[in-house]
Amino acid sequence: MAKIIESLNIESLAYGGHGLGHHEGKVIFVPFTAPGDLIRCRISREKKRYAEGVVDKILSPSQLRRHAPCPVFGECGGCQWQHLPYPEQARSKESIFRSILEKQARVDRNLIRPLAAAPREWGYRSRAQLKIHQTDRGLVMGFYRRGTHLVADTESCPILHPRLNEAWALFRCWLNGTPDSQYIPQLDLETGDDGGIRAVVHYLGDQSGRLKEHLAPRAEKAGISLLLQCGRKDNLTLVTGREELIIQVDDPSLSLQYGAGGFAQVNLPQNRALVNEVVALLPPNCDWQVLDLYCGMGNFSLPLARRAGRVIGVENFAPAIVRARQNAIDNGLNNAEFHALPAHEAVSRFSTEEGFDMVLLDPPRSGAWEVVKELVRLQPQRILYISCDPPTLARDLVPLLHGGYRVEWAQAFDLFPQTHHTESITLLSRAGG
């Protein structure tokens, strides 16, 4: 029988989104709680130094609590904090980010800037992967239930851009009850700054021609660009419309195209805020040599190329490099070059006797451990680390701080309201450089 804690006070929020309390000297993490809640909880997992629990009953709710607008909040694995007002979410993210850098990388708290909050807490997300399952009672469509591969069926999502919710409703209608819907596990929806909508239907059947005939006229009439993915993501077929979406960055605006399977931040206004912060680091009329690792389609590379002497962009996903090169041409930038290869190989390959004035890295959630070791060896003047995961950022900062670098400043950016996730920028410079 599961252990019951009869009374637990939730003191704060922890990385990962859970509320945190203490019981008999042990930290207890409980999801979907708020600071100030007094709860009875059931222990679901117990370790030597901490335990995880679930709410059995809220004895006294926190004054911070609000009603979550999503009908599947708590079931769906996407959001953790819809029950909290956005100012409290932002305050907690800033506190968690600061605490992780202080404790795990010994960064001086005075070097950590206030969080850049999102301008919109709802309707911001420009990309979504909807899971699909055809049942005898109709099409189930939504996101995975928390901790499972079962789909939480819902009609829309309040953090998605309204255009994507509209497209979601159309595809639910188009696919429900069709012979091929049982072979469609996923629908990818994306939108850009140009208002375009791109849909990628994942198809595991052997009647793709029939599916194309069914969807093509409907998507064309709705103004949706449609692609079919049969198996791997490099096996994409354009059915109707144009594959590329456009995002805009910098001022004056640069228009950047990216294709299906490529990467763009899910919060386009906050992505522009990130880019603005990055380009502000370059002094006027500078001739800096910049290396941009994990460059994608040129999100940072091309705004930097407007101000630097030379920019080298590196990305392992070859189709993104094709788009980056074309984006440079389309925007009249001839001092940026792009290469498709792993990031950890690029630092030494492109290093010169003069070295880079700045290396920018924007790695995936797993961080850039191998790249960091190369940077310590080659000692570029400045390192700008853009991270979507504070713990791996802190891990990667440690060898840099032991290897001749100091943190100039760090700042969290909220690109993901209603979730615990945080983006950040950290600027390091070579000590004595």
Secondary structure in CASP SS format (residue, H / E / C, confidence):
PFRMAT SS
TARGET T0000
AUTHOR 0000-0000-0000
METHOD secondary structure of the structure
MODEL  1
M C 1.00
A C 1.00
K C 1.00
I E 1.00
I E 1.00
E E 1.00
S E 1.00
L E 1.00
N E 1.00
I C 1.00
E C 1.00
S E 1.00
L E 1.00
A C 1.00
Y C 1.00
G C 1.00
G C 1.00
H C 1.00
G E 1.00
L E 1.00
G E 1.00
H E 1.00
H E 1.00
E C 1.00
G C 1.00
K E 1.00
V E 1.00
I E 1.00
F E 1.00
V E 1.00
P C 1.00
F C 1.00
T C 1.00
A C 1.00
P C 1.00
G C 1.00
D C 1.00
L E 1.00
I E 1.00
R E 1.00
C E 1.00
R E 1.00
I E 1.00
S E 1.00
R E 1.00
E E 1.00
K C 1.00
K C 1.00
R C 1.00
Y E 1.00
A E 1.00
E E 1.00
G E 1.00
V E 1.00
V E 1.00
D E 1.00
K E 1.00
I E 1.00
L E 1.00
S E 1.00
P C 1.00
S C 1.00
Q C 1.00
L C 1.00
R C 1.00
R C 1.00
H C 1.00
A C 1.00
P C 1.00
C C 1.00
P C 1.00
V C 1.00
F E 1.00
G C 1.00
E C 1.00
C E 1.00
G C 1.00
G C 1.00
C C 1.00
Q C 1.00
W C 1.00
Q C 1.00
H C 1.00
L C 1.00
P C 1.00
Y H 1.00
P H 1.00
E H 1.00
Q H 1.00
A H 1.00
R H 1.00
S H 1.00
K H 1.00
E H 1.00
S H 1.00
I H 1.00
F H 1.00
R H 1.00
S H 1.00
I H 1.00
L H 1.00
E H 1.00
K H 1.00
Q H 1.00
A H 1.00
R C 1.00
V C 1.00
D C 1.00
R H 1.00
N H 1.00
L H 1.00
I E 1.00
R E 1.00
P E 1.00
L E 1.00
A E 1.00
A C 1.00
A C 1.00
P C 1.00
R C 1.00
E C 1.00
W C 1.00
G C 1.00
Y C 1.00
R E 1.00
S C 1.00
R E 1.00
A E 1.00
Q E 1.00
L E 1.00
K E 1.00
I E 1.00
H E 1.00
Q E 1.00
T E 1.00
D C 1.00
R C 1.00
G E 1.00
L E 1.00
V E 1.00
M E 1.00
G E 1.00
F E 1.00
Y E 1.00
R E 1.00
R C 1.00
G C 1.00
T C 1.00
H C 1.00
L C 1.00
V E 1.00
A E 1.00
D E 1.00
T C 1.00
E C 1.00
S C 1.00
C C 1.00
P C 1.00
I C 1.00
L E 1.00
H C 1.00
P H 1.00
R H 1.00
L H 1.00
N H 1.00
E H 1.00
A H 1.00
W H 1.00
A H 1.00
L H 1.00
F H 1.00
R H 1.00
C H 1.00
W H 1.00
L H 1.00
N C 1.00
G C 1.00
T C 1.00
P C 1.00
D C 1.00
S H 1.00
Q H 1.00
Y H 1.00
I C 1.00
P C 1.00
Q E 1.00
L E 1.00
D E 1.00
L E 1.00
E E 1.00
T E 1.00
G C 1.00
D C 1.00
D C 1.00
G C 1.00
G C 1.00
I E 1.00
R E 1.00
A E 1.00
V E 1.00
V E 1.00
H E 1.00
Y C 1.00
L C 1.00
G C 1.00
D C 1.00
Q C 1.00
S H 1.00
G H 1.00
R H 1.00
L H 1.00
K H 1.00
E H 1.00
H H 1.00
L H 1.00
A H 1.00
P H 1.00
R H 1.00
A H 1.00
E H 1.00
K H 1.00
A H 1.00
G C 1.00
I E 1.00
S E 1.00
L E 1.00
L E 1.00
L E 1.00
Q E 1.00
C C 1.00
G C 1.00
R C 1.00
K C 1.00
D C 1.00
N C 1.00
L E 1.00
T E 1.00
L E 1.00
V E 1.00
T E 1.00
G C 1.00
R C 1.00
E C 1.00
E C 1.00
L E 1.00
I E 1.00
I E 1.00
Q E 1.00
V E 1.00
D C 1.00
D C 1.00
P C 1.00
S C 1.00
L E 1.00
S E 1.00
L E 1.00
Q E 1.00
Y E 1.00
G C 1.00
A C 1.00
G C 1.00
G C 1.00
F C 1.00
A C 1.00
Q C 1.00
V C 1.00
N C 1.00
L H 1.00
P H 1.00
Q H 1.00
N H 1.00
R H 1.00
A H 1.00
L H 1.00
V H 1.00
N H 1.00
E H 1.00
V H 1.00
V H 1.00
A C 1.00
L C 1.00
L C 1.00
P C 1.00
P C 1.00
N C 1.00
C C 1.00
D C 1.00
W C 1.00
Q E 1.00
V E 1.00
L E 1.00
D E 1.00
L E 1.00
Y C 1.00
C C 1.00
G C 1.00
M C 1.00
G C 1.00
N C 1.00
F C 1.00
S H 1.00
L H 1.00
P H 1.00
L H 1.00
A H 1.00
R C 1.00
R C 1.00
A C 1.00
G C 1.00
R E 1.00
V E 1.00
I E 1.00
G E 1.00
V E 1.00
E E 1.00
N C 1.00
F C 1.00
A H 1.00
P H 1.00
A H 1.00
I H 1.00
V H 1.00
R H 1.00
A H 1.00
R H 1.00
Q H 1.00
N H 1.00
A H 1.00
I H 1.00
D H 1.00
N C 1.00
G C 1.00
L C 1.00
N C 1.00
N C 1.00
A E 1.00
E E 1.00
F E 1.00
H E 1.00
A E 1.00
L C 1.00
P C 1.00
A H 1.00
H H 1.00
E H 1.00
A H 1.00
V H 1.00
S H 1.00
R H 1.00
F H 1.00
S C 1.00
T C 1.00
E C 1.00
E C 1.00
G C 1.00
F C 1.00
D C 1.00
M E 1.00
V E 1.00
L E 1.00
L E 1.00
D C 1.00
P C 1.00
P C 1.00
R C 1.00
S C 1.00
G C 1.00
A C 1.00
W H 1.00
E H 1.00
V H 1.00
V H 1.00
K H 1.00
E H 1.00
L H 1.00
V H 1.00
R H 1.00
L H 1.00
Q C 1.00
P C 1.00
Q C 1.00
R E 1.00
I E 1.00
L E 1.00
Y E 1.00
I E 1.00
S E 1.00
C C 1.00
D C 1.00
P H 1.00
P H 1.00
T H 1.00
L H 1.00
A H 1.00
R H 1.00
D H 1.00
L H 1.00
V H 1.00
P H 1.00
L H 1.00
L H 1.00
H H 1.00
G C 1.00
G C 1.00
Y E 1.00
R E 1.00
V E 1.00
E E 1.00
W E 1.00
A E 1.00
Q E 1.00
A E 1.00
F E 1.00
D C 1.00
L C 1.00
F C 1.00
P C 1.00
Q C 1.00
T C 1.00
H C 1.00
H C 1.00
T C 1.00
E E 1.00
S E 1.00
I E 1.00
T E 1.00
L E 1.00
L E 1.00
S E 1.00
R E 1.00
A C 1.00
G C 1.00
G C 1.00
END
